[in-house]
Amino acid sequence: MPRLRVAILGTSFGRLVQAPGFQRHPGFELVAIAGRDAAKTERIAQELGVPRGYGDWRELLEREKPQLVSIVTPVDLHHDMMLAAIAAGAHVHCEKPTAMNRWQAIAMRDAALAAGRVAGINHEFRFFPARAHALELVQRGAIGRPRRGEILGRYPIWSRADSRPMTWLADATRGGGILGALGSHHTDCLRTFFGEPTSALASVRTDQPMRGSERATADDACTIHYEFAGGASAIVDLSAAVPYRWERFEIHGEEASLRWDETGYKLWRLEAGHEPVELVIPAEHALQPREGEPALVAPFGVLVDRLHRAITTGEPLTPSFAADAVPVQCALDACRASSVAGTRVAVERAPDPVPTGS
């Protein structure tokens, strides 16, 4: 199996989830990690067993010349980092939310396509067993025509002013906010079941504004109503200003509904007049999470394997930057515009990329 040199830009989620994912795959060699603080990053690199830690990501690109760069930083850095990594000859994997707006996302997409580089987006939630099996069932027609989706999320991130100090996640100028952090995942979920949303009616707001003694500029709650071309609709209602964690996902069809929760490992079928039935998850969707590790390491491992195959064999990558990251960003932009305007807003489609060589 070809072994690819990979570098991670970012020391938080990158350290906790992505580093283990890449290190466990026989086709990757994690050679370096970059962060803002050189001494802290070097210490993290030593803890992870990574050869080198850098306080300057540009220096990392120049010295290490990685074949794959995984960008796991605040959103406002994604655009410049991805363009620089592609210019350095690397394939790229990017965290969500993709960018500050769809125009940045389109530029990132086009740069990767022009350079012939693989570009992925980190929608690893797709690979939780319950969601993967639910999508398979819907595509087989097992609940009839899907017509409604509901995603409810409650997260104890900023329930009080002293819950968490001010960070980039509460700063709108850095791409923070719950709409981007989790609404991006949930928008991606709904579009896999119903196709691309055509319009959004949204309230994107800050319900608990204080972060210590500072005031947040990014949202901590959002309510979105999407409509889809085939007549389906969906609601996403998220709050990160509550004292508990809970998520519920439902896909309603003409004949039955499917439901799963935040763990992602159990799926129920619901029919009128019957008790909910827990469904058996097929072996092909099974994951093997390790006790004590972050829940996202196991599904991220599926994405790591897909990245390797895309780079080494040319197998189409799913989820990909062009097919998935850009459309999700277009939907998030529509949600923000709707919230400002106070009315339903059409989701603008991104222009198709200009063919290479034209």
N, C-alpha and C positions, 0 to 999 in steps of 0.2 A: 504494500500500500504506500503510495507516495506520501512523504511527510512534509507538511507545509509549515513555514515559519509564520507565526501569528503574534501580533502585538495588541495589547489592550490600552486604550486611552480612557482613563477614569479609574479611580481607586475605591469606589463605594460599591455599587452594584457589580462593577467589573470584578472586584475582589471576591465578593460573596457568592456570586452565581456564575459569571462567565469564566473566570479562571478555572474553577473545578471542571466546568463543562469541556473546555478545550484541553485541559491536562489529562482528562480521562479518555480522550479519543486518540486512537493509535495513529491517526493521520495528521495530527497537529503537534507542533512543538511551540509552546508558549515561551518566547524568547525575551520579552520585555513588557513593562507596564509603565505608563506615564501618569503623573498627577501634578497638582499645583505646587505641593511642598516637596522639594527634592529629598530631604532627609526622611520625611514620613514615607514617601513612596519607596525609597530604598529599603526601609524597614519592612514595609509590606511585601516587597519583592522577596526579601530573605525569608519571611514567614511562609510565603507561597512556594518557595523553591524556584522562583523565576530568576534567571541569570542577572538581569539588570533592571533597575528602576530609574526613571528620568523625571526631572522637574520641568522639562521642556519637551513637549510632544513633537515639535518640529525637529529637534535634535535627534529624538528617537527615530523618526522617519529617515533622516539622513544617514545615521550610523547603522541602524539595524537592517534597513531595506526589507521589511517584512513582506511576505506574499499576501497576507490578509491582515487588515487592520479592523479591529472592532471598536466602535466609537460608543462610549458609555459615559457621557459627560452631560452637563446641563445643555439644554436645547440650543441656546444661542451660539454654542461652539460647533454644532453639528455641520453646518454648511461649510465653514472654512476648513474644518478638519477633513471632511470627506473629499473636498476638491483637492486638497494638498496630498492626501493619501493616494488618490487616483493619479495625480500628476507624478507621484513618486513610483508609479507602476503597480500599486497594490490593488487587490480586490478589497471590497469594503462591506462590513456588516454594521448597521446603524441602529441605535436604540430609538424607541419611540418616546414621545411624539417626534416626528421626523425632523421638523424644522420650525422656524418662526412663522412661516406662512407658505402657501402653496407655490409661490414664485421661487422661493429658495429650494423647495423640494423638487420642482421641475428642473431647475438648473443642476441640481445634484444628480437627478436621473439622467439628464442629457449628457453630463460629463462622463458618467459611467458607461453609457451606451456608446459614446463616441470613442472611448478608449478600449472598448471591448472587455470591460471588467465586470465580474460578477458583483452585484450589489444586492444585499439582503436587508430586511427590516426585522426587528426582533419581536414579532408577534408569536412568542412561544406559547401563549395561552391556547392557541389552536390545538396543541397536542395533549392537553389534558384528556384522559380517556373518555369521560362522559361527553364532552363537547365533540370530540372526534366521532364517537359513535352516533350521537344525535344528528350530526350533519349527514353521516352515511345513511341513516334511516330516512331522513327527509328527502334526500336525493333519490332514494328507492321508492318514494311515495308511500311510506309506511304510516303517515298520519294524514294523508290526503294533501290537498294544496295548502302550503303554509301561508297563513294570512296575518299573523300578528306575533310580534316579539316583545318581551318585557325583560328588562335587566334592572334590578334594584341593587344598589350598593351602599353600605354604611361602613365608614372607616374612622377609627378614633385617632386621627392625626392632629387636628387642631380643635378639639372640643373645648379647651380652655386656653386662656392667654399664656399660661405657663406650661402647656402641653409640649411645645416644641419651639425653640427659638427661631428667629428669622433666618431662612436659608433661601437659596435660589428657587426652591419649589414654591415659595410664596411671593416671588418677584416676577411680575408680568414681563418686565424688560428682558428677563432671562429665559422666558418660555415656561415659567412655572404654572401651576394650577391643576386641579383635579380633572378638568376636561381633557387636557393633554395627557396627563399621567395615566389615567384609567379610562377616560372616555374614548381615547384612541383605540385601546384594546376592545372595548365593547362595541364601538362602531365597526371595527374589523369583523367582530363576531357576527353582527347582524347582516353585513353585506355578504358574508359567505352563505347565509341562509336565504336571503331575499334578493340579492343583486345590489347594484349601486343605488344609494338613496338619491331621490330626485329633488327633495326639498326638506328643510328643517325649520321647525318652530322651537326656539330654545330660550331658556333663561339661564344665563351663566353669571354667577353671583358670588359674593363673599358674605357668608352668614355670620362667621365669627372672625372679625378682622384683625385682632391683636395677636402678634407673635412676640411674646414677652412685652417689652415696652414699645415695640415697633408695629407699624400698621402694614398689613399685607396689601399688595397691589394685584395679586393673582387670585383667581377664584378658588373657593373650597367647596362649592356645590354647583350642580347643574341639573336641569331637567330638559330633556330633548324629546321632541316628537318627530320622527322621521316618516316620510312617505316614500314608497318605492314604485317603480314603473309598472309592476304587475298588479298593483292594487293593494299590496300588503302595507302594513304600518307597524311602527314599533316605538316603544318608549324606553328611554334610559333616564333613571333618576338616581343621582349620586350625591352623597353628602360626606364630607370629611370633617365635619364639625359636630360629631356625635360621640358618645362615650363607649361605643361598642362596635364590633366588626360583624358584618353579615352580608352575604350576597345571595341572590337568587336569579336564575336564568330560566326563562320559559319560552318555548316556541309552540305556538298554537296553530294547528291545522284544521281542516274541515272535519276530520274524523276523530282526532285525538290530540293531546298535548304532550310535550316532553319537558321535563324539569330536571335541573341539576343545581348544585349549590357550589359554594366557593372552594370546597376541597377538590372538586373536579374528578372524583373517582367513582361516583354513584349517579345513576341515571334512572329516572322514573317515567313511566308512561301513565297518563291519566285519561280516562274516558268517562263520559257522563253516566252516572248510575253505578260506577264501580270504584272500589278502593284503588289507590295508586299501586302500581306494580313496579317493583324494582327490576330492571333489565340486566341481563348478563352482558358484560363488556367483552367483546371478542379479544382473543389473544393478540391480534395485530395492533390493537390500540393500548395494550398494557404498558405501564411504566414501572420501574423499580426504584422508587425513592429510597434514599438512605436515611436511617434514623438520625435526627438531630440536625440535618442540613436544611437550608432554605427550600421551600416547596417548589420554587421555579427551576432548581438545578435539573431535575429529571426531565421536564418538558423541553428545557433548553438543549439538553443532550440530543434530542431528535433534530432540532434545527442545526446543531453543529454538524451532525452527520450529513444532512442535506447540503450544507455549505460545502463540505468536502467533496461530495459527489459532483456538485455543480462546477466546482473549480477544476477538478481532475478529469472528469469524464464529459463535461458539457451538458449534463442532465439539467433540464429546466429547473430553476429554483422556485419553490413555493414555501413561504410567501416571499415575494420579490419586491424590490424597490419600485420598479416601473408599474407593475400590476396591482400592487397593494399599498405601498407607502404613500404614493402620490394621491390616489383616490381618497384614502382616509384623511390626508391633510386637507384636501378640498372640502370634505364634509365638515371637518372641524372649523375651517374658515367660515363656512356657511352658518354654523351654530353661533359663532361669535358675532357675525354680522346680524343675524336674526335677533340676538339678545339686545344689541345696540338699537336696532330699528324697532323692536317690539312687534314684529310681524314675521310671517313665514317667508323664508328666503330660498330661492332655488340653489341647489348645489351645482356650482359651475364645474364642468368637466375640464380637465387639463388638456391643453393642445397636444396633439400627437407629436412625438419626437421627430426632429428632422432626420431623414435617412442619412447614415454615414456616407460621406463622399459626395453629397449633393451640394 
